[in-house]
Each structure stands twice: as structure tokens, then as C-alpha cells.
Amino acid sequence: MKPRSPNLPGTRTALASILLVAMLTACVDDGTARHTVTMRTPAADALTKTLGTVTPAAQAWPSADWIAAFGDPQLIALVNETVANSPDIDVANSRVASAQAQLETFGSTSGLSATATASALKARLPKVDGATNVDFAGNSIPINLFTDPWVSPASVTGVAHYDLDLWGRNRAVNRSLVSARDAARVDAQQARLSLVTSVVTLYGQLDTDYALRDLVAQKQQDEQRRDTIMQTRMNRGLDTGYDAQDAHIRLVKLALQLQQAEDTITQTRLQIGVLTGNGPERGLTLARPKLASSSETVLPLPANLPLQLLGRRPDIVAARLRVDASEGRIDAARAQFYPNIDLLATAGLSTLNIGSLFSSSSALFAIGPAVSLPIFERPRLRAQLHTEQANADTMIALYNQTLNTALGEVARSIATVRGADAQIAEQEQVVAARNRIVWISDERHKRGLLPEETLLSARISLADDQIQLVSLRTQRRDAKIALIRALGGGFDYDIKENHGHA
């Protein structure tokens, strides 16, 4: 028997129907609705008043190795250890892996897909005794096709499916998943930045705790000597005892302050140990910090700060990528309103007798389009589209909120640094004057012109002013670290360049 030629008129009719459906899609109502929230862009002069008369520098953004400015190898090693062992970083990396897996899963199910199946059976067909043949369309079809009811059916078939994606649904979903994956990657950078700045801030606090303890210990030593002098004067009847008791009370309070300073050092160490991910007692093994004085230098401010901040802060970039992901989901939901046209093809071998499986008579082949039009699903699709649009508005609002928070953090950090600089300049003059008083008192005491208790009082007052100076410098250092964090900590991301890279 010769194979029948394809039914060309029928094929033309099917193709014409597909084209007609495609033409009708121009009239499909996709339930389009506008966004109720718009993305904001900071004005170039958004921080003009905060910056004041400062002349920005073009390359003044924090570098990726900004920690090196502190000049403490132990701090650098501690930061690397923390990044390597922190559960927060592990959580962020796991989210990246999950987002990548979702992207790969969708990629494997879209576009061209094919499956192959093979089977070989032993089966018994029912035998109808005494039945006559059946006439159908002038042909006599025997009821019992085989004299032997036992048959061995076998088949080897392959099925291919290709999604044409004429309306871009798959591309929109893929774009959304890529944006979500990239947002997860940037979130990991944000987690790292937050963790590193927290470790550096605590490490600087530990350095301050040691400095304050030393000053309190110095005060205690001077107060101890003054207490001895007062007790001697009281025992000799040269004092009523009031000054001696007052000196003793101050000495007891200093002992309490010294114990509190030691406790503060221990607590800060334990906090650092927790951040490392290796347990709180990891912090107890740290040596005393040795921060370089260069870390106290003025941090220059970058030019075009408000606008360039958009690509310098991980949280802003991640928020923008989430907006892109939501826009992709909107496009995918809108594409659902249009007909879905796929190509299907099947080819293989099939027979009731396995012995003739590879003969030409067992060959089968089929190819053709598959069209589906969501005629009665319009309310559901419209609701789905509006849901995605509402979700996109939420992402845009969160982006605006993140941007506003970022500008606020930058402004507050700059203001704090500037205020601390002014206070430090004043306090340094006070300390210099106190040092001069102590030197004069010491010289007069050596000549017998000044009692020792007066010299000790001057030394104690100097220690008090030095404590205030240490606190102000700590405030400035913490503000500088906060400013580095607010400026992205060396992070730099170009969405057009990086978006979509695997």
C-alpha cells in the first residue's frame, strides 16, 4: 500500500486558522492598568546643605579594602574569618543558590523539549468465537485479527514540543527570575557589608574600652596616692577627716569604675566572638587592638553623591532589581491574555508484533501546531495581572523607601563626623591646656612651691578630659564607619553591565 500524501488543503486551512487567531489578538483586552507608584530619582542637590562648603572628590568612594586603613593585621584576619564562618553569609548564599536553581528549572521547561519512550509487552487479545466480520465503509474488518490471541506489541517513540513564545511570556518570566537571582546576589553583598562594618565597629569599641580602662587605672593610681596623703594628714591632726573621707569615697568609686571597664572589655570580646560564627569565647582570644592613627584621617566625600549612590549601595541595587523582577512578572501575566501557539511533533515505530518493529510499515510520524486561547479565563487573568501590578507598586515603594533611608544615613553620618571633628578640635585644646597645667604643677611641686595633692588633682582632671577626648574620637570613628557603610563600602554595580550575567 502506498503512503497517503499529506492533505494539503487541510494543512492550509489549519495555517489560515492560526493566522486568523493571531490577527485577532490585536483586539484582546489584556486588562492593562497603570502603576499608582512611581520610582523616584534623587536630585543632584539632595545633599547640598549637608555637604556645605566641602569640595567633593571624583574618586572619593570607599575602596573595597577600606579596612586596611586601620593598619591592624588582627582586624583584617578577624574580618576574613567572620565572612568565612558567619551563618548570615551562609543564609544569603543559600538564597542565591535557590534563586539560581529556580532560573535553571524554568530554563529546562521552556523552549524546545523532547521525550523518548520505548516499550515491549506480551499481551493476550480477547477471542470472539462465532463472530462474523464487520462491514465498514465498504470494507470487511475481521473481528479476530489474529488466529493466535497472544501478541507482542512494541513501540519506540519520540515526542518534541517547542514553545514559540510569540508574545514573550517565557522571556518575561526568565527576565524576572534573572532579576530575582541578581537581587539575591546583591543581598549577599549587603549582608557582608553589614557584618564587616559591625565587626570593625566592635573592634574599634574594644580599642576604646582598653584606652578608657587605662585612664581609669591611672586615675585610680593618683587617687590612691591622694588618699594616702589625706589619711596621713588626718592621723597627724592636720585635717578634720572630711577631705580624707571624701578622697576615700572617690577611690572606692574608681575601683568600681575599673571593674566596670574590665567587664565592658569582656562583653565586647564576647560580642565579637559571636559575630565571627565561632562562638563567643573566640573573642576572648583576641589580643589588644592596635589601630593605626591614619584611621582618624578625614574621609573625603565623592562627587555627584546622590545620583551615584544608586549604584554604590547594595540595598538600593537589590531593591531596583526586585522592581525589574516584578515588571517581568507583569509582562508574563499580560502575555497570558494572548493565544498560546506551540509546535508538536511525534515520530517513532509501533507494531503489534515485536519482530516487525523495525520494518517500514511500523513507522509513524505526526507534526502540527497546538493553539490555546483563554476565552473564558479573562476574569482570572485580569485579577492575576492586577495582583502583579500591585506587587510591583509595593516593590517600587520599597525602593523609594530604601533610597530615602540611604540618603538619610549618609546625611546623618556626615553631620555626625563634622560635629565630632569640631568637638574634638575644642577638646584637644582643653587637653593641651591640662597638660600644661600638669607640667607647671609638677615643676612647682619639685621646687617645694606646691603640695603634692594639688599636683595629683591636676593629673586626675587631665585624665577626665582625656577620657572625654577618647569618647569623642570613638564617636567620630564610629560615624566614619557608618558613613563607609552608607556609601556602600566599596560596592559598585552597573545594572546594564551586570544584569543577566550568569
VEXMILUM-147420 format. One record per residue (C-alpha): residue number from 0; residue in three letters; x negated, y, z. Coordinates in steps of 0.1 Angstrom, whole numbers, plus 5000, padded with zeros to 4 digits. Layout:
# VEXMILUM-147420
[NUM ALA [X Y Z]]
...
END
This chain:
# VEXMILUM-147420
[0 MET [5000 5000 5000]]
[1 LYS [4986 5034 4991]]
[2 PRO [4984 5060 5018]]
[3 ARG [5011 5087 5015]]
[4 SER [4999 5121 5005]]
[5 PRO [5004 5149 5030]]
[6 ASN [5037 5167 5030]]
[7 LEU [5025 5200 5016]]
[8 PRO [5059 5217 5017]]
[9 GLY [5064 5207 5053]]
[10 THR [5030 5220 5062]]
[11 ARG [5036 5253 5045]]
[12 THR [5069 5256 5064]]
[13 ALA [5052 5250 5097]]
[14 LEU [5025 5275 5090]]
[15 ALA [5051 5300 5079]]
[16 SER [5069 5295 5112]]
[17 ILE [5037 5301 5131]]
[18 LEU [5031 5333 5112]]
[19 LEU [5066 5345 5118]]
[20 VAL [5063 5339 5156]]
[21 ALA [5030 5358 5156]]
[22 MET [5047 5387 5138]]
[23 LEU [5075 5387 5163]]
[24 THR [5050 5390 5192]]
[25 ALA [5047 5427 5184]]
[26 CYS [5081 5432 5199]]
[27 VAL [5075 5411 5230]]
[28 ASP [5081 5431 5262]]
[29 ASP [5051 5424 5285]]
[30 GLY [5066 5443 5315]]
[31 THR [5038 5469 5314]]
[32 ALA [5037 5492 5344]]
[33 ARG [5013 5519 5353]]
[34 HIS [4989 5520 5382]]
[35 THR [5001 5540 5412]]
[36 VAL [4965 5545 5425]]
[37 THR [4935 5558 5405]]
[38 MET [4898 5553 5411]]
[39 ARG [4880 5583 5425]]
[40 THR [4846 5597 5414]]
[41 PRO [4827 5618 5439]]
[42 ALA [4820 5654 5429]]
[43 ALA [4784 5663 5422]]
[44 ASP [4786 5689 5451]]
[45 ALA [4803 5665 5475]]
[46 LEU [4774 5667 5500]]
[47 THR [4761 5702 5492]]
[48 LYS [4769 5717 5526]]
[49 THR [4753 5687 5544]]
[50 LEU [4721 5688 5523]]
[51 GLY [4719 5726 5529]]
[52 THR [4686 5740 5516]]
[53 VAL [4669 5706 5513]]
[54 THR [4653 5702 5478]]
[55 PRO [4661 5666 5467]]
[56 ALA [4636 5644 5450]]
[57 ALA [4644 5623 5419]]
[58 GLN [4626 5592 5432]]
[59 ALA [4635 5595 5469]]
[60 TRP [4658 5565 5472]]
[61 PRO [4646 5539 5498]]
[62 SER [4624 5513 5483]]
[63 ALA [4631 5476 5487]]
[64 ASP [4601 5472 5510]]
[65 TRP [4610 5502 5533]]
[66 ILE [4603 5481 5563]]
[67 ALA [4566 5482 5555]]
[68 ALA [4566 5519 5566]]
[69 PHE [4569 5507 5602]]
[70 GLY [4535 5491 5599]]
[71 ASP [4542 5462 5622]]
[72 PRO [4535 5427 5608]]
[73 GLN [4556 5411 5635]]
[74 LEU [4586 5431 5624]]
[75 ILE [4581 5420 5588]]
[76 ALA [4578 5384 5598]]
[77 LEU [4609 5387 5620]]
[78 VAL [4630 5401 5592]]
[79 ASN [4619 5373 5568]]
[80 GLU [4627 5347 5595]]
[81 THR [4661 5363 5601]]
[82 VAL [4671 5364 5564]]
[83 ALA [4660 5328 5560]]
[84 ASN [4679 5314 5590]]
[85 SER [4709 5336 5596]]
[86 PRO [4743 5319 5594]]
[87 ASP [4757 5352 5580]]
[88 ILE [4735 5349 5550]]
[89 ASP [4744 5312 5546]]
[90 VAL [4781 5321 5546]]
[91 ALA [4776 5348 5519]]
[92 ASN [4755 5324 5498]]
[93 SER [4782 5297 5501]]
[94 ARG [4808 5322 5488]]
[95 VAL [4786 5329 5458]]
[96 ALA [4784 5291 5451]]
[97 SER [4822 5288 5454]]
[98 ALA [4828 5317 5430]]
[99 GLN [4803 5302 5406]]
[100 ALA [4820 5268 5408]]
[101 GLN [4854 5284 5400]]
[102 LEU [4839 5301 5370]]
[103 GLU [4824 5268 5358]]
[104 THR [4856 5249 5364]]
[105 PHE [4876 5273 5343]]
[106 GLY [4850 5273 5315]]
[107 SER [4852 5235 5314]]
[108 THR [4890 5236 5309]]
[109 SER [4893 5264 5283]]
[110 GLY [4883 5264 5246]]
[111 LEU [4877 5231 5230]]
[112 SER [4883 5199 5250]]
[113 ALA [4883 5163 5239]]
[114 THR [4890 5129 5255]]
[115 ALA [4885 5094 5242]]
[116 THR [4903 5062 5253]]
[117 ALA [4898 5025 5245]]
[118 SER [4920 4996 5255]]
[119 ALA [4923 4959 5247]]
[120 LEU [4951 4938 5261]]
[121 LYS [4967 4904 5259]]
[122 ALA [5004 4906 5257]]
[123 ARG [5034 4884 5250]]
[124 LEU [5063 4897 5229]]
[125 PRO [5098 4885 5235]]
[126 LYS [5110 4859 5210]]
[127 VAL [5146 4861 5199]]
[128 ASP [5159 4827 5187]]
[129 GLY [5186 4825 5161]]
[130 ALA [5185 4862 5153]]
[131 THR [5187 4874 5117]]
[132 ASN [5168 4901 5100]]
[133 VAL [5179 4938 5102]]
[134 ASP [5185 4959 5071]]
[135 PHE [5174 4995 5075]]
[136 ALA [5174 5019 5046]]
[137 GLY [5174 4991 5021]]
[138 ASN [5145 4973 5038]]
[139 SER [5147 4939 5056]]
[140 ILE [5130 4941 5090]]
[141 PRO [5124 4908 5108]]
[142 ILE [5133 4906 5144]]
[143 ASN [5104 4882 5151]]
[144 LEU [5074 4899 5135]]
[145 PHE [5051 4871 5146]]
[146 THR [5056 4834 5148]]
[147 ASP [5033 4834 5178]]
[148 PRO [5047 4857 5206]]
[149 TRP [5012 4862 5220]]
[150 VAL [4994 4892 5206]]
[151 SER [4961 4911 5214]]
[152 PRO [4968 4949 5210]]
[153 ALA [4937 4971 5210]]
[154 SER [4931 5008 5203]]
[155 VAL [4903 5033 5202]]
[156 THR [4915 5069 5200]]
[157 GLY [4902 5104 5205]]
[158 VAL [4922 5135 5212]]
[159 ALA [4909 5170 5207]]
[160 HIS [4925 5202 5219]]
[161 TYR [4915 5237 5211]]
[162 ASP [4930 5268 5227]]
[163 LEU [4928 5295 5201]]
[164 ASP [4933 5322 5228]]
[165 LEU [4947 5346 5203]]
[166 TRP [4959 5371 5229]]
[167 GLY [4927 5369 5251]]
[168 ARG [4942 5353 5282]]
[169 ASN [4912 5329 5286]]
[170 ARG [4888 5358 5280]]
[171 ALA [4906 5379 5306]]
[172 VAL [4905 5351 5332]]
[173 ASN [4868 5345 5325]]
[174 ARG [4861 5382 5329]]
[175 SER [4880 5382 5362]]
[176 LEU [4861 5352 5375]]
[177 VAL [4827 5366 5364]]
[178 SER [4835 5399 5383]]
[179 ALA [4845 5379 5414]]
[180 ARG [4813 5359 5412]]
[181 ASP [4792 5390 5408]]
[182 ALA [4811 5407 5437]]
[183 ALA [4802 5377 5459]]
[184 ARG [4766 5380 5449]]
[185 VAL [4766 5417 5458]]
[186 ASP [4784 5409 5491]]
[187 ALA [4754 5387 5499]]
[188 GLN [4731 5417 5494]]
[189 GLN [4753 5438 5517]]
[190 ALA [4752 5410 5543]]
[191 ARG [4714 5410 5540]]
[192 LEU [4712 5448 5543]]
[193 SER [4734 5449 5574]]
[194 LEU [4714 5421 5590]]
[195 VAL [4680 5436 5582]]
[196 THR [4689 5471 5595]]
[197 SER [4704 5456 5626]]
[198 VAL [4671 5437 5633]]
[199 VAL [4650 5468 5626]]
[200 THR [4672 5489 5649]]
[201 LEU [4670 5464 5677]]
[202 TYR [4633 5460 5672]]
[203 GLY [4629 5498 5675]]
[204 GLN [4650 5498 5706]]
[205 LEU [4627 5472 5721]]
[206 ASP [4598 5495 5714]]
[207 THR [4617 5523 5731]]
[208 ASP [4626 5501 5761]]
[209 TYR [4589 5494 5767]]
[210 ALA [4580 5531 5764]]
[211 LEU [4607 5540 5789]]
[212 ARG [4596 5513 5813]]
[213 ASP [4561 5526 5812]]
[214 LEU [4572 5561 5820]]
[215 VAL [4594 5549 5849]]
[216 ALA [4565 5529 5862]]
[217 GLN [4543 5560 5860]]
[218 LYS [4569 5580 5879]]
[219 GLN [4571 5552 5905]]
[220 GLN [4534 5553 5910]]
[221 ASP [4533 5591 5915]]
[222 GLU [4564 5589 5937]]
[223 GLN [4547 5562 5958]]
[224 ARG [4518 5584 5964]]
[225 ARG [4540 5613 5973]]
[226 ASP [4560 5591 5997]]
[227 THR [4527 5581 6014]]
[228 ILE [4518 5618 6019]]
[229 MET [4552 5627 6033]]
[230 GLN [4551 5598 6057]]
[231 THR [4517 5608 6069]]
[232 ARG [4528 5644 6074]]
[233 MET [4559 5632 6094]]
[234 ASN [4538 5609 6116]]
[235 ARG [4515 5638 6124]]
[236 GLY [4544 5660 6133]]
[237 LEU [4538 5683 6104]]
[238 ASP [4572 5676 6089]]
[239 THR [4607 5672 6103]]
[240 GLY [4612 5640 6083]]
[241 TYR [4637 5654 6059]]
[242 ASP [4612 5656 6030]]
[243 ALA [4598 5622 6039]]
[244 GLN [4632 5605 6038]]
[245 ASP [4641 5623 6005]]
[246 ALA [4609 5610 5989]]
[247 HIS [4616 5575 6001]]
[248 ILE [4651 5576 5986]]
[249 ARG [4636 5587 5953]]
[250 LEU [4611 5559 5955]]
[251 VAL [4638 5533 5961]]
[252 LYS [4659 5547 5931]]
[253 LEU [4628 5544 5909]]
[254 ALA [4623 5508 5919]]
[255 LEU [4659 5502 5908]]
[256 GLN [4654 5521 5875]]
[257 LEU [4623 5500 5868]]
[258 GLN [4642 5468 5874]]
[259 GLN [4669 5480 5851]]
[260 ALA [4643 5488 5825]]
[261 GLU [4629 5453 5827]]
[262 ASP [4665 5439 5824]]
[263 THR [4671 5461 5793]]
[264 ILE [4639 5447 5777]]
[265 THR [4651 5411 5783]]
[266 GLN [4686 5419 5769]]
[267 THR [4672 5434 5738]]
[268 ARG [4649 5405 5733]]
[269 LEU [4678 5381 5736]]
[270 GLN [4699 5401 5711]]
[271 ILE [4670 5399 5686]]
[272 GLY [4668 5362 5691]]
[273 VAL [4705 5357 5684]]
[274 LEU [4701 5377 5651]]
[275 THR [4673 5355 5639]]
[276 GLY [4695 5325 5640]]
[277 ASN [4670 5305 5660]]
[278 GLY [4686 5310 5694]]
[279 PRO [4685 5339 5719]]
[280 GLU [4652 5327 5735]]
[281 ARG [4634 5332 5702]]
[282 GLY [4634 5369 5712]]
[283 LEU [4616 5361 5745]]
[284 THR [4585 5350 5725]]
[285 LEU [4580 5384 5708]]
[286 ALA [4550 5405 5716]]
[287 ARG [4554 5442 5724]]
[288 PRO [4562 5461 5692]]
[289 LYS [4535 5482 5676]]
[290 LEU [4553 5506 5653]]
[291 ALA [4533 5530 5632]]
[292 SER [4536 5567 5637]]
[293 SER [4543 5570 5600]]
[294 SER [4578 5557 5606]]
[295 GLU [4585 5591 5622]]
[296 THR [4579 5610 5589]]
[297 VAL [4608 5629 5573]]
[298 LEU [4628 5608 5548]]
[299 PRO [4632 5627 5515]]
[300 LEU [4667 5628 5500]]
[301 PRO [4674 5617 5465]]
[302 ALA [4687 5639 5437]]
[303 ASN [4723 5635 5424]]
[304 LEU [4731 5617 5456]]
[305 PRO [4769 5615 5455]]
[306 LEU [4771 5601 5419]]
[307 GLN [4741 5578 5420]]
[308 LEU [4753 5564 5453]]
[309 LEU [4779 5544 5433]]
[310 GLY [4752 5520 5421]]
[311 ARG [4730 5521 5451]]
[312 ARG [4753 5507 5478]]
[313 PRO [4762 5470 5477]]
[314 ASP [4796 5475 5493]]
[315 ILE [4806 5502 5467]]
[316 VAL [4794 5480 5438]]
[317 ALA [4812 5449 5452]]
[318 ALA [4844 5470 5456]]
[319 ARG [4841 5481 5420]]
[320 LEU [4836 5446 5407]]
[321 ARG [4867 5435 5426]]
[322 VAL [4886 5462 5408]]
[323 ASP [4873 5448 5375]]
[324 ALA [4884 5413 5386]]
[325 SER [4919 5425 5393]]
[326 GLU [4921 5442 5359]]
[327 GLY [4911 5409 5343]]
[328 ARG [4939 5392 5361]]
[329 ILE [4963 5418 5348]]
[330 ASP [4953 5413 5312]]
[331 ALA [4957 5375 5317]]
[332 ALA [4992 5380 5332]]
[333 ARG [5001 5402 5303]]
[334 ALA [4989 5377 5277]]
[335 GLN [5013 5352 5292]]
[336 PHE [5042 5370 5275]]
[337 TYR [5029 5361 5241]]
[338 PRO [5032 5327 5223]]
[339 ASN [5005 5302 5231]]
[340 ILE [4991 5286 5199]]
[341 ASP [4968 5255 5202]]
[342 LEU [4954 5231 5177]]
[343 LEU [4958 5194 5184]]
[344 ALA [4940 5165 5166]]
[345 THR [4942 5128 5172]]
[346 ALA [4921 5101 5154]]
[347 GLY [4913 5065 5161]]
[348 LEU [4921 5029 5155]]
[349 SER [4951 5009 5167]]
[350 THR [4963 4974 5160]]
[351 LEU [4983 4945 5175]]
[352 ASN [4955 4921 5166]]
[353 ILE [4921 4929 5180]]
[354 GLY [4905 4911 5152]]
[355 SER [4917 4937 5127]]
[356 LEU [4909 4967 5149]]
[357 PHE [4881 4980 5126]]
[358 SER [4899 4975 5094]]
[359 SER [4910 5005 5073]]
[360 SER [4947 4996 5079]]
[361 SER [4943 5003 5116]]
[362 ALA [4932 5039 5112]]
[363 LEU [4954 5067 5124]]
[364 PHE [4950 5105 5122]]
[365 ALA [4971 5135 5132]]
[366 ILE [4964 5172 5133]]
[367 GLY [4986 5202 5138]]
[368 PRO [4994 5233 5158]]
[369 ALA [5013 5234 5190]]
[370 VAL [5033 5266 5198]]
[371 SER [5050 5275 5230]]
[372 LEU [5069 5308 5236]]
[373 PRO [5081 5317 5272]]
[374 ILE [5116 5327 5262]]
[375 PHE [5134 5321 5295]]
[376 GLU [5104 5328 5318]]
[377 ARG [5103 5365 5313]]
[378 PRO [5115 5375 5348]]
[379 ARG [5089 5352 5364]]
[380 LEU [5061 5365 5342]]
[381 ARG [5072 5401 5348]]
[382 ALA [5071 5395 5385]]
[383 GLN [5037 5379 5382]]
[384 LEU [5024 5409 5362]]
[385 HIS [5037 5434 5388]]
[386 THR [5021 5413 5415]]
[387 GLU [4987 5415 5398]]
[388 GLN [4992 5452 5392]]
[389 ALA [4999 5458 5429]]
[390 ASN [4968 5437 5438]]
[391 ALA [4948 5459 5415]]
[392 ASP [4961 5490 5432]]
[393 THR [4950 5475 5465]]
[394 MET [4915 5469 5452]]
[395 ILE [4914 5505 5438]]
[396 ALA [4925 5519 5472]]
[397 LEU [4899 5498 5490]]
[398 TYR [4872 5510 5465]]
[399 ASN [4882 5546 5473]]
[400 GLN [4881 5539 5510]]
[401 THR [4847 5523 5507]]
[402 LEU [4834 5553 5487]]
[403 ASN [4848 5578 5512]]
[404 THR [4833 5558 5541]]
[405 ALA [4799 5557 5523]]
[406 LEU [4798 5594 5518]]
[407 GLY [4808 5599 5555]]
[408 GLU [4780 5576 5566]]
[409 VAL [4754 5595 5545]]
[410 ALA [4766 5629 5558]]
[411 ARG [4766 5618 5594]]
[412 SER [4732 5602 5592]]
[413 ILE [4717 5633 5575]]
[414 ALA [4733 5656 5602]]
[415 THR [4720 5633 5630]]
[416 VAL [4685 5633 5616]]
[417 ARG [4685 5670 5611]]
[418 GLY [4699 5676 5646]]
[419 ALA [4674 5653 5662]]
[420 ASP [4645 5670 5643]]
[421 ALA [4655 5703 5658]]
[422 GLN [4658 5689 5693]]
[423 ILE [4625 5671 5691]]
[424 ALA [4607 5702 5680]]
[425 GLU [4621 5720 5711]]
[426 GLN [4614 5691 5734]]
[427 GLU [4578 5688 5721]]
[428 GLN [4572 5724 5732]]
[429 VAL [4586 5716 5766]]
[430 VAL [4563 5685 5769]]
[431 ALA [4533 5706 5758]]
[432 ALA [4541 5732 5784]]
[433 ARG [4545 5705 5811]]
[434 ASN [4511 5690 5801]]
[435 ARG [4496 5725 5805]]
[436 ILE [4512 5728 5840]]
[437 VAL [4498 5694 5850]]
[438 TRP [4463 5703 5838]]
[439 ILE [4464 5736 5857]]
[440 SER [4477 5719 5888]]
[441 ASP [4451 5692 5886]]
[442 GLU [4423 5718 5883]]
[443 ARG [4436 5738 5912]]
[444 HIS [4440 5707 5933]]
[445 LYS [4404 5697 5926]]
[446 ARG [4393 5731 5939]]
[447 GLY [4415 5727 5970]]
[448 LEU [4438 5755 5960]]
[449 LEU [4469 5733 5956]]
[450 PRO [4483 5705 5977]]
[451 GLU [4485 5670 5961]]
[452 GLU [4522 5667 5964]]
[453 THR [4527 5697 5941]]
[454 LEU [4505 5681 5915]]
[455 LEU [4525 5649 5918]]
[456 SER [4557 5668 5914]]
[457 ALA [4544 5683 5882]]
[458 ARG [4534 5649 5869]]
[459 ILE [4568 5635 5877]]
[460 SER [4585 5664 5859]]
[461 LEU [4563 5657 5829]]
[462 ALA [4574 5621 5829]]
[463 ASP [4610 5631 5829]]
[464 ASP [4605 5654 5799]]
[465 GLN [4586 5626 5781]]
[466 ILE [4615 5603 5787]]
[467 GLN [4638 5628 5771]]
[468 LEU [4614 5631 5741]]
[469 VAL [4613 5593 5737]]
[470 SER [4651 5592 5737]]
[471 LEU [4653 5619 5710]]
[472 ARG [4627 5602 5688]]
[473 THR [4647 5569 5692]]
[474 GLN [4678 5587 5682]]
[475 ARG [4661 5601 5651]]
[476 ARG [4646 5567 5642]]
[477 ASP [4680 5550 5645]]
[478 ALA [4696 5577 5624]]
[479 LYS [4669 5572 5597]]
[480 ILE [4675 5535 5596]]
[481 ALA [4713 5543 5594]]
[482 LEU [4705 5566 5565]]
[483 ILE [4685 5540 5547]]
[484 ARG [4714 5516 5551]]
[485 ALA [4738 5543 5539]]
[486 LEU [4717 5549 5509]]
[487 GLY [4716 5511 5500]]
[488 GLY [4683 5501 5515]]
[489 GLY [4666 5498 5481]]
[490 PHE [4695 5481 5463]]
[491 ASP [4700 5492 5427]]
[492 TYR [4727 5478 5404]]
[493 ASP [4738 5487 5369]]
[494 ILE [4772 5472 5363]]
[495 LYS [4768 5475 5325]]
[496 GLU [4734 5457 5326]]
[497 ASN [4741 5431 5352]]
[498 HIS [4778 5423 5349]]
[499 GLY [4784 5389 5334]]
[500 HIS [4749 5376 5336]]
[501 ALA [4748 5340 5349]]
END
